[in-house]
């Protein structure tokens, strides 16, 4: 597998987009939280990844979803 940016030998993949990354283009992300909600049960499950690789093109940001109260 080759690096998406420079065609060098890849050492891993970006946790956000899946692009192959060489040592030079890989950046370690402190913490990445992946979550999914199950609409049938109403529960949300998540896991944290520490030291995940990220490419320089991906911009990760927090998004909040606050459920509305039914009246």
N, CA, C and O atoms as a MOPAC input file, in Angstrom:
PM7 MOZYME 1SCF
protein

 N      0.85200 1    -1.17000 1     0.00000 1
 C      0.00000 1     0.00000 1     0.00000 1
 C      0.90000 1     1.23700 1     0.00000 1
 O      1.94200 1     1.26100 1     0.65600 1
 N      0.48900 1     2.24200 1    -0.73200 1
 C      1.26100 1     3.48200 1    -0.88600 1
 C      0.56000 1     4.65900 1    -0.21400 1
 O     -0.66600 1     4.68800 1    -0.11200 1
 N      1.35200 1     5.63100 1     0.24500 1
 C      0.82900 1     6.84400 1     0.87800 1
 C      0.00500 1     7.63200 1    -0.13800 1
 O      0.40300 1     7.78700 1    -1.29200 1
 N     -1.14300 1     8.12400 1     0.30800 1
 C     -2.04100 1     8.92100 1    -0.53300 1
 C     -1.35900 1    10.19600 1    -1.02800 1
 O     -1.65000 1    10.66400 1    -2.12900 1
 N     -0.45600 1    10.76300 1    -0.22700 1
 C      0.12900 1    12.06700 1    -0.52800 1
 C      1.42400 1    12.01500 1    -1.32700 1
 O      1.65700 1    12.87200 1    -2.17900 1
 N      2.28300 1    11.00300 1    -1.05900 1
 C      3.60300 1    11.02000 1    -1.69600 1
 C      3.99700 1     9.70300 1    -2.35900 1
 O      5.08700 1     9.61100 1    -2.92500 1
 N      3.15800 1     8.69900 1    -2.30500 1
 C      3.40900 1     7.39100 1    -2.91100 1
 C      4.52200 1     6.58900 1    -2.24200 1
 O      4.97300 1     5.58900 1    -2.80100 1
 N      4.98200 1     7.01100 1    -1.03700 1
 C      5.93900 1     6.21400 1    -0.26500 1
 C      5.21000 1     5.02300 1     0.33600 1
 O      3.98300 1     4.94000 1     0.28200 1
 N      5.97800 1     4.09900 1     0.91200 1
 C      5.38200 1     2.93700 1     1.56800 1
 C      4.51800 1     3.40200 1     2.74300 1
 O      4.98200 1     4.17000 1     3.58600 1
 N      3.27000 1     2.94200 1     2.80400 1
 C      2.35400 1     3.35400 1     3.87000 1
 C      2.65400 1     2.58400 1     5.15300 1
 O      3.05200 1     1.42000 1     5.10800 1
 N      2.45900 1     3.24500 1     6.30400 1
 C      2.65600 1     2.62200 1     7.61300 1
 C      1.34100 1     2.43900 1     8.34700 1
 O      1.29300 1     1.73300 1     9.35400 1
 N      0.26000 1     3.06600 1     7.85900 1
 C     -1.04100 1     2.96200 1     8.50300 1
 C     -2.07900 1     3.70600 1     7.68800 1
 O     -1.79900 1     4.16800 1     6.58200 1
 N     -3.28600 1     3.82300 1     8.24100 1
 C     -4.36500 1     4.52200 1     7.55400 1
 C     -4.99300 1     5.56200 1     8.47700 1
 O     -4.96600 1     5.41300 1     9.69900 1
 N     -5.55100 1     6.60000 1     7.89500 1
 C     -6.22800 1     7.65500 1     8.64100 1
 C     -7.49700 1     7.07900 1     9.27200 1
 O     -8.28700 1     6.42000 1     8.59600 1
 N     -7.68600 1     7.32800 1    10.54800 1
 C     -8.86700 1     6.81700 1    11.25300 1
 C    -10.14600 1     7.48800 1    10.76700 1
 O    -11.22500 1     6.91100 1    10.90300 1
 N    -10.05400 1     8.68600 1    10.20800 1
 C    -11.24700 1     9.41400 1     9.77400 1
 C    -11.66300 1     9.06600 1     8.34200 1
 O    -12.84100 1     8.80900 1     8.09200 1
 N    -10.71500 1     9.05500 1     7.40200 1
 C    -11.08700 1     8.86600 1     5.99200 1
 C    -10.58200 1     7.55800 1     5.38900 1
 O    -11.07600 1     7.13800 1     4.34300 1
 N     -9.61400 1     6.90800 1     6.02100 1
 C     -9.10800 1     5.63200 1     5.52200 1
 C     -7.97500 1     5.73400 1     4.52500 1
 O     -7.54600 1     4.71000 1     3.99400 1
 N     -7.47000 1     6.93400 1     4.24600 1
 C     -6.34100 1     7.07200 1     3.31500 1
 C     -5.09600 1     6.43400 1     3.90000 1
 O     -4.87100 1     6.48600 1     5.10900 1
 N     -4.28600 1     5.82900 1     3.03700 1
 C     -3.01700 1     5.24600 1     3.46500 1
 C     -2.01900 1     6.36800 1     3.76900 1
 O     -1.97400 1     7.37200 1     3.05900 1
 N     -1.21900 1     6.19200 1     4.82900 1
 C     -0.29000 1     7.24000 1     5.25800 1
 C      1.10200 1     6.68200 1     5.51400 1
 O      1.25300 1     5.60200 1     6.08600 1
 N      2.12100 1     7.43200 1     5.08400 1
 C      3.50400 1     7.10700 1     5.41400 1
 C      3.83900 1     7.76600 1     6.75500 1
 O      3.01700 1     8.48900 1     7.31800 1
 N      5.03600 1     7.51300 1     7.25600 1
 C      5.45000 1     8.06800 1     8.55000 1
 C      5.43500 1     9.60400 1     8.53200 1
 O      5.07000 1    10.23100 1     9.52600 1
 N      5.82200 1    10.19600 1     7.42400 1
 C      5.89500 1    11.65900 1     7.32100 1
 C      4.52000 1    12.32800 1     7.33700 1
 O      4.36500 1    13.39900 1     7.92400 1
 N      3.53000 1    11.71700 1     6.70500 1
 C      2.22200 1    12.33800 1     6.57600 1
 C      1.21200 1    11.90100 1     7.63900 1
 O      0.09200 1    12.41100 1     7.66000 1
 N      1.57600 1    10.98600 1     8.50300 1
 C      0.67700 1    10.53900 1     9.57400 1
 C      0.84100 1    11.43100 1    10.79700 1
 O      1.96100 1    11.74400 1    11.19900 1
 N     -0.26400 1    11.83400 1    11.37900 1
 C     -0.25900 1    12.63300 1    12.61100 1
 C     -1.04000 1    11.84800 1    13.65400 1
 O     -2.10800 1    11.30900 1    13.36400 1
 N     -0.50900 1    11.78600 1    14.86400 1
 C     -1.20000 1    11.06500 1    15.93800 1
 C     -2.26100 1    11.97700 1    16.54100 1
 O     -1.97500 1    13.11000 1    16.92700 1
 N     -3.46700 1    11.47800 1    16.61600 1
 C     -4.58400 1    12.20300 1    17.21200 1
 C     -4.67700 1    11.75500 1    18.66400 1
 O     -4.69400 1    10.55400 1    18.93400 1
 N     -4.73700 1    12.69400 1    19.60400 1
 C     -4.74600 1    12.34600 1    21.03000 1
 C     -5.84600 1    11.35700 1    21.38200 1
 O     -5.58900 1    10.31400 1    21.98400 1
 N     -7.06400 1    11.68800 1    21.00400 1
 C     -8.20300 1    10.82600 1    21.33100 1
 C     -9.27100 1    10.98600 1    20.26000 1
 O     -9.57900 1    12.09700 1    19.82800 1
 N     -9.82400 1     9.86400 1    19.84200 1
 C    -10.89000 1     9.86000 1    18.85700 1
 C    -12.01600 1     9.01000 1    19.41500 1
 O    -11.79900 1     7.85100 1    19.76900 1
 N    -13.21200 1     9.56600 1    19.49900 1
 C    -14.36300 1     8.83900 1    20.02500 1
 C    -15.30100 1     8.49500 1    18.88400 1
 O    -15.72200 1     9.36800 1    18.12600 1
 N    -15.62200 1     7.22300 1    18.76900 1
 C    -16.55300 1     6.75900 1    17.74500 1
 C    -17.81000 1     6.29100 1    18.44700 1
 O    -17.74500 1     5.49800 1    19.38600 1
 N    -18.95500 1     6.78200 1    17.99500 1
 C    -20.22000 1     6.46300 1    18.66300 1
 C    -21.25800 1     6.02800 1    17.64400 1
 O    -21.21500 1     6.41100 1    16.47500 1
 N    -22.19100 1     5.21900 1    18.12200 1
 C    -23.33800 1     4.84800 1    17.29400 1
 C    -24.54400 1     4.71000 1    18.20600 1
 O    -24.42600 1     4.28800 1    19.35600 1
 N    -25.69300 1     5.06800 1    17.68200 1
 C    -26.91200 1     4.93900 1    18.47400 1
 C    -27.79000 1     3.86400 1    17.87100 1
 O    -27.86600 1     3.70300 1    16.65300 1
 N    -28.44600 1     3.13800 1    18.74600 1
 C    -29.34800 1     2.07100 1    18.34000 1
 C    -30.77500 1     2.59600 1    18.50600 1
 O    -31.25800 1     2.75700 1    19.62700 1
 N    -31.43200 1     2.85600 1    17.40300 1
 C    -32.77000 1     3.46400 1    17.47200 1
 C    -33.81700 1     2.50300 1    18.02700 1
 O    -34.85200 1     2.94700 1    18.52300 1
 N    -33.57000 1     1.20500 1    17.95300 1
 C    -34.56600 1     0.26200 1    18.47000 1
 C    -34.55200 1     0.19900 1    19.99500 1
 O    -35.58900 1    -0.04100 1    20.61400 1
 N    -33.37400 1     0.41500 1    20.61200 1
 C    -33.28800 1     0.34600 1    22.07600 1
 C    -33.14900 1     1.72300 1    22.71100 1
 O    -33.46200 1     1.89700 1    23.88900 1
 N    -32.68200 1     2.70500 1    21.94000 1
 C    -32.45500 1     4.03600 1    22.48900 1
 C    -31.10000 1     4.19900 1    23.14500 1
 O    -30.78600 1     5.27300 1    23.65900 1
 N    -30.29200 1     3.15200 1    23.13700 1
 C    -28.96800 1     3.22200 1    23.75300 1
 C    -27.92500 1     3.69700 1    22.74900 1
 O    -28.03900 1     3.46200 1    21.54600 1
 N    -26.91500 1     4.36400 1    23.27000 1
 C    -25.77600 1     4.78200 1    22.46700 1
 C    -24.54500 1     4.07700 1    22.98700 1
 O    -24.31300 1     4.03000 1    24.19500 1
 N    -23.75500 1     3.52900 1    22.08400 1
 C    -22.50000 1     2.90100 1    22.48600 1
 C    -21.35300 1     3.65100 1    21.81200 1
 O    -21.51600 1     4.21500 1    20.73000 1
 N    -20.21400 1     3.64900 1    22.45500 1
 C    -19.06000 1     4.35400 1    21.89700 1
 C    -17.78300 1     3.71400 1    22.40300 1
 O    -17.78500 1     2.97400 1    23.38700 1
 N    -16.69900 1     4.01000 1    21.71700 1
 C    -15.38200 1     3.62500 1    22.21200 1
 C    -14.39000 1     4.71200 1    21.86500 1
 O    -14.55700 1     5.43500 1    20.88300 1
 N    -13.35900 1     4.82000 1    22.67600 1
 C    -12.30600 1     5.81200 1    22.47700 1
 C    -11.08500 1     5.13000 1    21.88000 1
 O    -10.72600 1     4.02000 1    22.27100 1
 N    -10.45500 1     5.80400 1    20.93300 1
 C     -9.20700 1     5.34000 1    20.34300 1
 C     -8.15200 1     6.37500 1    20.71500 1
 O     -8.30500 1     7.55800 1    20.41400 1
 N     -7.09100 1     5.93400 1    21.36500 1
 C     -6.01600 1     6.83400 1    21.77400 1
 C     -4.82700 1     6.65100 1    20.83200 1
 O     -4.42200 1     5.52200 1    20.55400 1
 N     -4.27300 1     7.75300 1    20.34500 1
 C     -3.12200 1     7.69700 1    19.44700 1
 C     -3.46100 1     7.25600 1    18.03700 1
 O     -2.60300 1     6.71800 1    17.33600 1
 N     -4.68800 1     7.47300 1    17.61000 1
 C     -5.10200 1     7.09200 1    16.25200 1
 C     -4.39300 1     7.97500 1    15.22900 1
 O     -4.10300 1     9.14200 1    15.49100 1
 N     -4.12000 1     7.39700 1    14.05600 1
 C     -3.49800 1     8.17200 1    12.99100 1
 C     -4.53900 1     9.01300 1    12.27500 1
 O     -5.69100 1     8.60600 1    12.12400 1
 N     -4.11200 1    10.20600 1    11.83300 1
 C     -4.97400 1    11.12700 1    11.10800 1
 C     -4.15000 1    11.78600 1    10.02100 1
 O     -2.98800 1    12.12400 1    10.24200 1
 N     -4.73900 1    11.97300 1     8.84700 1
 C     -4.01400 1    12.65500 1     7.77400 1
 C     -4.14700 1    14.16800 1     7.93000 1
 O     -4.95300 1    14.65200 1     8.72500 1
 N     -3.35800 1    14.89800 1     7.17100 1
 C     -3.35200 1    16.36200 1     7.29800 1
 C     -4.56600 1    17.02300 1     6.65700 1
 O     -4.85200 1    18.18100 1     6.96000 1
 N     -5.28100 1    16.33400 1     5.79000 1
 C     -6.45000 1    16.92300 1     5.12800 1
 C     -7.72200 1    16.85000 1     5.96600 1
 O     -8.60000 1    17.70100 1     5.82400 1
 N     -7.83700 1    15.85100 1     6.83400 1
 C     -9.06000 1    15.67900 1     7.61900 1
 C     -9.12600 1    16.68500 1     8.76200 1
 O     -8.14700 1    16.91100 1     9.47300 1
 N    -10.28200 1    17.27000 1     8.91500 1
 C    -10.54300 1    18.19900 1    10.01900 1
 C    -11.62700 1    17.57500 1    10.87600 1
 O    -12.75200 1    17.39500 1    10.41100 1
 N    -11.31500 1    17.24600 1    12.10100 1
 C    -12.27600 1    16.61600 1    12.99500 1
 C    -12.82600 1    17.66800 1    13.94400 1
 O    -12.07200 1    18.48500 1    14.47200 1
 N    -14.12400 1    17.65300 1    14.16200 1
 C    -14.74200 1    18.60200 1    15.07800 1
 C    -15.86300 1    17.90700 1    15.83600 1
 O    -16.42600 1    16.91600 1    15.37300 1
 N    -16.16800 1    18.43500 1    16.98600 1
 C    -17.24400 1    17.88800 1    17.80600 1
 C    -18.57800 1    18.40100 1    17.30700 1
 O    -18.70700 1    19.57200 1    16.94900 1
 N    -19.56200 1    17.53300 1    17.28500 1
 C    -20.94500 1    17.89100 1    16.97300 1
 C    -21.80700 1    17.37200 1    18.10800 1
 O    -21.60300 1    16.26000 1    18.59500 1
 N    -22.75200 1    18.16300 1    18.51800 1
 C    -23.62500 1    17.78400 1    19.61800 1
 C    -25.04500 1    17.62300 1    19.10900 1
 O    -25.53300 1    18.43100 1    18.31800 1
 N    -25.68900 1    16.58500 1    19.56500 1
 C    -27.08200 1    16.35300 1    19.22900 1
 C    -27.84600 1    16.25200 1    20.53500 1
 O    -27.70900 1    15.27300 1    21.26900 1
 N    -28.64000 1    17.24800 1    20.81900 1
 C    -29.42600 1    17.26500 1    22.06200 1
 C    -30.85000 1    16.87200 1    21.70100 1
 O    -31.53200 1    17.58800 1    20.96800 1
 N    -31.30200 1    15.72100 1    22.22300 1
 C    -32.66800 1    15.28100 1    21.89700 1
 C    -33.70600 1    16.28200 1    22.39700 1
 O    -33.56400 1    16.85700 1    23.47700 1
 N    -34.73900 1    16.47800 1    21.60500 1
 C    -35.83100 1    17.37800 1    21.99200 1
 C    -36.79500 1    16.62000 1    22.87200 1
 O    -37.06200 1    15.44000 1    22.64800 1
 N    -37.31300 1    17.29600 1    23.86600 1
 C    -38.30100 1    16.69700 1    24.76700 1
 C    -39.64400 1    16.64600 1    24.05300 1
 O    -40.08100 1    17.61500 1    23.43100 1
 N    -40.28600 1    15.48200 1    24.16300 1
 C    -41.61100 1    15.35400 1    23.57300 1
 C    -42.62500 1    15.91400 1    24.54500 1
 O    -42.55500 1    15.64400 1    25.74400 1
 N    -43.57000 1    16.69500 1    24.03800 1
 C    -44.57800 1    17.26700 1    24.94500 1
 C    -45.93600 1    16.68300 1    24.71700 1
 O    -46.89100 1    17.05700 1    25.39700 1

